[in-house]
Amino acid sequence: MIDLHTHLLWDWDDGPDDRPQAREMCRIAEKDGITVIALTPHVFRLSRYGDNLNVLRQRMAEFVEGMDGVPIDFHWGAEVFVHPEVVASIEKYGFTLDDTNYVFIELPSDTVPPGIGNLIYSLMAKGFVPIISHPERNRGFMERPEVLYELVSMGCIAQVTAMSLTGEFGRETRSAAGLFMEHNLVHIIASDAHSSLMRPPVLSGAVEAARKIVGEAKAVAMVTEIPRAILENRALPDWGEPENPLRRKTWAERRPMPRKQFLVKIR
């Protein structure tokens, strides 16, 4: 499995404090069946060093050296908090996942900022593909899911957090995650791991929860095929068009259709 959103970089944000803690998180990920991890440290929020990018580069170099022998394929990115200069910052500093066009963006947890559509348009006009971090944990998207539909329809990607699907963030968040899954408004499942105890890097339980909502084939694709396409800077495979949760379905659309059964093995 591939985990595209994690905070494993030690002594930078609200992730692990040191190398032993980070290695323990990697051990948990490996045991869960995760073979690929992208490190996406916070920038412009929660940095311990005032977003000093020289310190960030130093921590990245230390991580590579400190993870020698860990049987996981690591990739680099960032979780970029939105602010007035976010487009210029992404363009200048290259906060994308590896050298791809994909970049994680984080919104305030209590609202969707006014003008977010213009910001998304500006990013995409520069050639970037925004990945919205954990929309199911955003109060604005919870209350107005049609806004997420509009952004995804523009070409955004969205990432749902594993613990949201399994219920650790509460019933309301789990309900929002399920709603977004049902309407093809989220594309990848990631752990957003911060620690080995409270927020570990595990995906298998979320895949099982997702299977009950969208079926096994798509649930597995959300931690394998789809994130792999992102890391390879390819277009995402087609797993359904976004649907507006506020739109009433017709009788024919509500009628259950026969499904083919797929046998898929998670790596």
N, C-alpha and C positions, 0 to 999 in steps of 0.2 A: 504493500500500500504506500501511497505518497501523501505526505502531510505538508501542505504548502504554506501554512500559517502557524508559526511557533515563535516563542520567545525563549530560546535556549542560550542566547549570547549572555555570558555572565558579566556582572558588574557594569551594566549599561542602563537598563530600564528596570521594570518591576519583575523581571525574570530571575534566574538563579543568581546567587551572590558570588559563586566561585566555580572553579572547574569541577571539583567532586560532585557538586549538585547537578551540574550540566551533564556529566557522565552518567549519573544515576538516571536522569531523564532519558538519556539515550538508551540505557539498558531497558527501561520500561517500554520505550517505543519499539525496540528490537523484539522484545518478548511478545508484543501485541501484533507483530507482523508488518511493521513499518520498515521499509528499506530505503526510502528517500525522504529527506527532510529539507525544507526551505527555512532558513532563519530570516525572520522578518521583524527586526527590532523596531520599537517605537522611534519615530523622529517627530520633532515639534510637539511632543507630549511625553511626560513621564521619564525623560532622560535625567540621569543622575549627574550629568556633566554639561548641562545647558546646551545640548545639541552641538557639542564640540565634535566636529566630524573627524578631526585628527585622533581624538580618543576612540571614536567608533572604529576607525581603520586599525588602530592598535589592538582593540579588542578582537576584531575579526582575525587579525594575524595570530593572536594568542590562541584563538579558538581552533584554527586550523592545526596549529602545533599541538595543542592540548588534546585533540581528538584523534591523534595518531593511533591506529589499531582498532578504532570503532567501525564495525561493519555496516556503516550507513553512508549513503551517497548524499553529501550536503550541497545545498545551493544557497545563494544569497539574494536577499531583497530587503524590503523595509515596509513598515506599516506607517504610511504618511498621514498625519493628522491635517485635516483641511484648514487652510487659513488664506488670507487674501493673496499671498504670493505663492501658493502651492504649485501652480502650473509652472512658473518660472523655476521654482526649486527642484521639481522633478526633472525638468529639462536640463538644468545646470549640473545637478549632482548625480543623476542616473540612479534613482532609487528603485528601478524596475527589478523584477525577478531575473537574475543573471543579466544577459544582454537581450532579453526579449522586450516586447512592447507592453507587457502586462505589469501593472503596478497596483498594489494594495492601497486603498485610501480608507481612512477612518473618519467617521462623523461623530459629533457629540452624541452621547448616549441618550440625551433627553429630547432631542429635536432633530429635524432635518433642516439645515440652514436655508434661509431664503436664497434663491438664485443658484441652488445646487445644479439645476439643469444647465445653466449657462457655464458653470465650472466644468461639468462633465463634457459639454460640447467643446469647450476650449481645450481640454485634455485630448479628446479624440481628434480634434483638428490638428494637433501636434503629432498625431500618430500613435498615441498611447491608448491602451485598453484598460480602463479602470476596473479593479476588482473591489467591490464594496464589502468591507469586513462586517461580518455578523449583523446583518440588518434586522434579524429577529430579536436582537437585544436593544434596538433603537426605538424609543417611545414614539417618535414621529412615524416610523414605518408601521409600528404596531397599530396605531390609531388610523393611519391612512395608507393602507397597503397599495392603493392605486398609484401612489407616488413611486414606490419601488417598481411597479409595473411599467410606469412611464420611463424610468431610467434604464431598465433592462431592455425595453423596446428600442431605446436609442442605441444600444450596443454594449451596455455595461454587463459585467459579470458580477455575481454575488456569491459570497461564501457563508455557509451556515456552520455554526460551531457544534462540534460533536456533543458536548455536554448540554447544549440546548435541546438536541433531539432526545437525549436520554433522561432529561428532566432535572438535572442538577442546578439549573438556573431558575427553576420554578415552573409552575403550571402555565402561567401566562406566556412565558417565553417559549415553552415547548409547543403551545398551541399556535403561536405565530410561526415557529419553524415549520410545523406541519402544514399550515396554510400556504406558506411560500413554496414548500416542496410540491404540494398538490397542483399548484398553478405555474410550475416551471419558472419560478422567480429566483431560485438559487441553483448554482451549477456545481459547486464543489463542497465537500465536507472536509473541514480541517480542525485540528485540536485547539488551536490558539493556546497552546500549553504555556504555563508560566512556572510550574513547580512539579516536583515529583509526588506531592501529597494532595494538595487541594485542586490543582489543575494540571493533571499529567498528560503526556502525549499519547493518547490512546484513541483509536478510531473504530475498532471492531464492534463495540456496543452500539455506536451510532449507525454503522452500516446495517446492523440488524434492525434498529428502529426505523431506518429509512426504507428498508425492504418492505415493511408492513404498509408503507405509504405509497411508494412508487414502484415496487417490485424489485426483485433481486438484481436483475441485469443493470438497471439504472443506478441502484444503490451502490453496487460495486464500481460502476463506471465513475462515480463521483469521487472515488479515492484511487482510481487507477487511470483509466483511459482519458478522462477529461483533464486532470492535472498534468498528465504526461504531455498532452497537446500544448498546454500552457508553457511548460518548461522547454518545449521544442519550438515555441513561437509559431505554432500553427493555429488555424481556425479551429474552434471547438466542434467536436462531432455533434450532430443534430440529435438531441434527445427531447425535442418538443418545443413549440413556440410558447413564449410567455402569455399568460392569460390574466386578464383583469379580475381580481377576486370579487369586485363589486358587480360584475356583469352576470346577470342571471342566465343560466344555461337553458337551452330548449329541451323539450322532452326527449328528443332523439339524442342529444348530447349527454343527457343524464343516464340514458339507458346503458347498462353494462354490456361491454363487448367481450367476446372470447379473447383470451390472451394465450400466446405461445409461451411455453415454459422453457426457461434457459437454465442450463447447469453451468455456473461460473465459479471458478476457484479463485479465492483471494490469495495473492502471494503473501 
